[in-house]
Structure formats: C-alpha cells, structure tokens
Amino acid sequence: PREIARHLDRFVIGQTEAKKVLGVALCDHFQHVRMTQEGVDAPFYQKQNVLLLGPTGVGKTHLIRSAAELIGVPFVKADATKFSETGYVGGDVDDLVRDLVRKAGGNVKQAEHGIIYLDEVDKLATRGEGGGRDVSGRGVQTNLLKLMEDGDVPLVSPNDMNAQIQNAMTAMRGNGSAQPETINTRHILFIVSGAFAGMDQSIRSRMLTAATSGAVDVPSSASKVSRLSTDELFAEAMTSDFIQYGLEPEFVGRLPVRVACHGLDANDLFNVLRRSESSLIRQYERAFSAYGIEVGFTDAGLRSLARMASQENTGARGLMTVCERVFRDLKFSLPSSKVRKFEVTPELVADPRGTLRELLKGGR
C-alpha cells in the first residue's frame, strides 16, 4: 500500500488519506486476485468497494486510473448520468462489465478481477419531487446492487439483436447450445465518486444537533462545528448522511470503504503545476516546441497561474481554463513570428497581450 501511495504521489498532489485508503483497498484486491488464481478459495470474501467524495477537479479520476494501471488489471470508467433504469432509453449498467471484457481483450477471467469506476454517482440521488434526479436514479442504484456484490452478466447484451444472432449461430455451429456466456462480478472491485454538493450542510446540521442535545458523547462543541470547513465536514460523513442525500440504504451498504478528498487551494495548484509528472505545463512546452519555440516557467509565474485558477473553484480543471486564457494569443501569434524563446512570469500572466507586443517588437 505504501508503494502505491508513493507511485500516486508522482501524479496527484495531496490527498494523503485517499491515497492511503486506495492503496490498501487495491493491494487487498490484487492479493485476492493472485490467491484466487493460485487456487486459494475465499468463500467468505467481501469486496472493499470504495466511495470517494469531494469537489470536482481534485484528482479522484486521476488517482484511480493511475493506481489501476500500476497493479495491471482491466479498468473501466463511466459517468453515472449516462445510465437509466431498465426499460428506459439510456445506457445499461451491465455494459460496464462488458466494457471490462473488451478492455481485457476478450479475456473473461481477467475481466472478472477488474476495476469499475463510476463517477458522478451523487447524480443518482433521489430527493423527493422537484429535487435531484428523476425516479430512474433509484432504478439505476437498484440495478447496480447485483453487480456490486455477486451477479452474472451476459457477455452479449439482450438488446443487441445482431450480436444475439451471431452468438446463436456460433453456438449452433459448435455444440448446438445457444446459451450465452456470462461474466461473474463477485471479484470485480467497484469504486464510485461524487461531489455531493450541499451534503456538507446536512452533516453540519446533524453534528450541531448532536453537540447541543447532550444525547450522545460528542467531542466537538457547537461553536467548533460551526467553524468546520467543507473538507472537514465531508471527513465526518456517515451512512445516514448519504441516505438523507438520496442514495438507497442498500446501495450505500455496498460501499463500506469511504474517504473524502479535500479541495485544492492556490498552493496545491502550484504544486500540481510544478511537481506533478502529468503537469499541464508539459503540454504547453510540447505545443510550443512543435513550432521551435522554447518556453520557460518561473515559480513566480506558476504561482500567479495557480492563484487565478483557485478563483475558478473547479480544482485542477481551473488550471486549463486559466492557461488557455493566458496563452491563447501567444499560441496564435508566436508560431508565425521570429520569436523562439520566452518565459512565463507574473507580468506575462497579468498582461499576456502586452507581453506579446513586447516579444513581437523584440522579434527574438
């Protein structure tokens, strides 16, 4: 687990607790896969399906994809919003499992030990009439239950008539049996995530009630609870909070491992730019170098970009928004100029057009 966390440190800044939780869960999953393939049965094995909560752009997807690639199992990522209840127009949750088989190159045994990551699961919440997603959100949660525990999914979708006909003809040419093959989900690890916007207030309300009622032993006073940040409140999330938000009790119960990811401040965003191996500045260095232009990034310039991005309130995604705005005119004009080198400073970030005029005037 510690080695997984160190690997994730190369790509995702911060999120120490999330790395610890994912490191343990993924190592347990990997060791279970290994022992199962070696013939060591685990009749009472219970999966450590994971729920990640936290604001957008903090690295949830990046964490999981990087970890899945490290341990070498098939990995599928999808958004919960693309699925609908059985019988309605939209995606079928069983397609997630079939996608695992495709990612495994058709190897069913390998796919049966893969990882499925479902983002925006908070959009499945049903919060009464006029709020949240429509009733099909509950239906999608129900459909996911059998997959998250132990279910069999046909490798060929019942709605794919062409594939059904091909499957039947292949079977008839073989041994005369037209029974479709299935993939079992008992050993597939599910990781879900969501921003759960607004849930922090219901957590605060619950904690305030507990702190003032005297009915239970609560270490935090009401005044301290009132000062807790969103990150601190998410760290206190309980099963009842997710149920109140609109998730079904059975669905939450299939997600025993939960961890909150914290939001990114300007200092975090600076470290994302400066330290991460997947930093956005590598993309810009590559884009300018394609035209023979060398770009350098000063720490002061990166801090200016990070401060601007923190005001977007979209986590690391704000970096792309800010960088595109800052470098737009430079990317448009410099490839056709004689300029072959420039440096990103606070002055350039504050006034990119003015800096561009100076660069073009110098012509070097």
Beta strands, then each sheet from edge to edge (+ up, - down):
strand 1: 50-53
strand 2: 75-79
strand 3: 115-119
strand 4: 152-154
strand 5: 182-184
strand 6: 189-194
strand 7: 257-260
strand 8: 294-297
strand 9: 341-344
sheet 1: 2+ 3+ 6+ 1+ 7+
sheet 2: 4+ 5-
sheet 3: 8+ 9+
end
